[in-house]
Amino acid sequence: MGSEVGTHDVIVAVGDGEFNVQRSFLLRVLNVNDPPVFVEDPIVVVREDELH
């Protein structure tokens, strides 16, 4: 079993020079040979001044 298998904390941080935002989530990697699958639809469009 590789070191990638298990649950990992992921932190995503962005900034625009004035404001900084940080979000975190858990990423679980299973020891199987299957392609990755999203369990929620990812946000692909972000508009200014909208909460997500």
C-alpha atoms as an extended CHARMM CRD file, in Angstrom:
* protein
*
        52  EXT
         1         1  MET       CA              0.0000000000        0.0000000000        0.0000000000  PROA      1               0.0000000000
         2         2  GLY       CA              1.4520000000        3.3500000000       -1.0470000000  PROA      2               0.0000000000
         3         3  SER       CA              1.6370000000        6.4790000000        1.0670000000  PROA      3               0.0000000000
         4         4  GLU       CA             -1.1010000000        8.0150000000       -1.1100000000  PROA      4               0.0000000000
         5         5  VAL       CA             -3.7450000000        5.6200000000        0.2800000000  PROA      5               0.0000000000
         6         6  GLY       CA             -5.7600000000        6.9950000000        3.2000000000  PROA      6               0.0000000000
         7         7  THR       CA             -7.4610000000       10.2470000000        4.1850000000  PROA      7               0.0000000000
         8         8  HSD       CA             -5.6600000000       13.5250000000        3.5050000000  PROA      8               0.0000000000
         9         9  ASP       CA             -6.3930000000       17.1170000000        4.5230000000  PROA      9               0.0000000000
        10        10  VAL       CA             -6.4300000000       19.4250000000        1.4770000000  PROA      10              0.0000000000
        11        11  ILE       CA             -6.2950000000       23.2140000000        1.7930000000  PROA      11              0.0000000000
        12        12  VAL       CA             -7.0170000000       25.5000000000       -1.1620000000  PROA      12              0.0000000000
        13        13  ALA       CA             -6.0710000000       29.1570000000       -0.7650000000  PROA      13              0.0000000000
        14        14  VAL       CA             -6.5590000000       32.0490000000       -3.1870000000  PROA      14              0.0000000000
        15        15  GLY       CA             -5.9920000000       35.7740000000       -3.0060000000  PROA      15              0.0000000000
        16        16  ASP       CA             -6.3680000000       38.8300000000       -5.1640000000  PROA      16              0.0000000000
        17        17  GLY       CA             -3.8760000000       41.1150000000       -3.4310000000  PROA      17              0.0000000000
        18        18  GLU       CA             -6.5660000000       42.5530000000       -1.1770000000  PROA      18              0.0000000000
        19        19  PHE       CA             -8.4480000000       39.5540000000        0.1780000000  PROA      19              0.0000000000
        20        20  ASN       CA             -7.3870000000       35.9870000000        0.8980000000  PROA      20              0.0000000000
        21        21  VAL       CA             -9.7170000000       33.0030000000        1.2080000000  PROA      21              0.0000000000
        22        22  GLN       CA             -8.9130000000       29.5100000000        2.3840000000  PROA      22              0.0000000000
        23        23  ARG       CA            -11.0660000000       26.3620000000        2.2780000000  PROA      23              0.0000000000
        24        24  SER       CA            -10.2590000000       22.8530000000        3.3800000000  PROA      24              0.0000000000
        25        25  PHE       CA            -11.6970000000       19.4110000000        2.7110000000  PROA      25              0.0000000000
        26        26  LEU       CA            -10.8170000000       15.7660000000        3.2360000000  PROA      26              0.0000000000
        27        27  LEU       CA             -9.6740000000       13.6340000000        0.3100000000  PROA      27              0.0000000000
        28        28  ARG       CA             -9.9540000000        9.8660000000        0.7300000000  PROA      28              0.0000000000
        29        29  VAL       CA             -7.7800000000        7.6690000000       -1.4930000000  PROA      29              0.0000000000
        30        30  LEU       CA             -8.7290000000        3.9980000000       -1.6480000000  PROA      30              0.0000000000
        31        31  ASN       CA             -6.3690000000        1.1450000000       -2.5080000000  PROA      31              0.0000000000
        32        32  VAL       CA             -8.1420000000        0.1250000000       -5.7500000000  PROA      32              0.0000000000
        33        33  ASN       CA             -7.2080000000        0.4000000000       -9.4070000000  PROA      33              0.0000000000
        34        34  ASP       CA            -10.2670000000        2.3790000000      -10.5810000000  PROA      34              0.0000000000
        35        35  PRO       CA            -10.4220000000        5.8470000000      -12.1420000000  PROA      35              0.0000000000
        36        36  PRO       CA            -11.2970000000        8.7500000000       -9.8040000000  PROA      36              0.0000000000
        37        37  VAL       CA            -14.9550000000        9.7010000000       -9.3730000000  PROA      37              0.0000000000
        38        38  PHE       CA            -16.4850000000       12.9960000000       -8.1660000000  PROA      38              0.0000000000
        39        39  VAL       CA            -19.2630000000       12.4580000000       -5.6080000000  PROA      39              0.0000000000
        40        40  GLU       CA            -20.4190000000       16.0740000000       -5.9620000000  PROA      40              0.0000000000
        41        41  ASP       CA            -20.4930000000       18.2930000000       -9.0200000000  PROA      41              0.0000000000
        42        42  PRO       CA            -17.4040000000       20.5160000000       -8.9010000000  PROA      42              0.0000000000
        43        43  ILE       CA            -17.8280000000       24.2760000000       -9.1690000000  PROA      43              0.0000000000
        44        44  VAL       CA            -16.4260000000       25.2000000000      -12.5830000000  PROA      44              0.0000000000
        45        45  VAL       CA            -17.6190000000       28.8220000000      -12.8530000000  PROA      45              0.0000000000
        46        46  VAL       CA            -17.1460000000       31.3450000000      -10.0680000000  PROA      46              0.0000000000
        47        47  ARG       CA            -18.6270000000       34.8240000000      -10.2690000000  PROA      47              0.0000000000
        48        48  GLU       CA            -17.4060000000       37.7900000000       -8.2680000000  PROA      48              0.0000000000
        49        49  ASP       CA            -19.3740000000       38.5590000000       -5.0740000000  PROA      49              0.0000000000
        50        50  GLU       CA            -21.2410000000       35.1680000000       -5.0400000000  PROA      50              0.0000000000
        51        51  LEU       CA            -20.9390000000       32.7430000000       -2.1340000000  PROA      51              0.0000000000
        52        52  HSD       CA            -20.2670000000       29.0520000000       -2.7780000000  PROA      52              0.0000000000
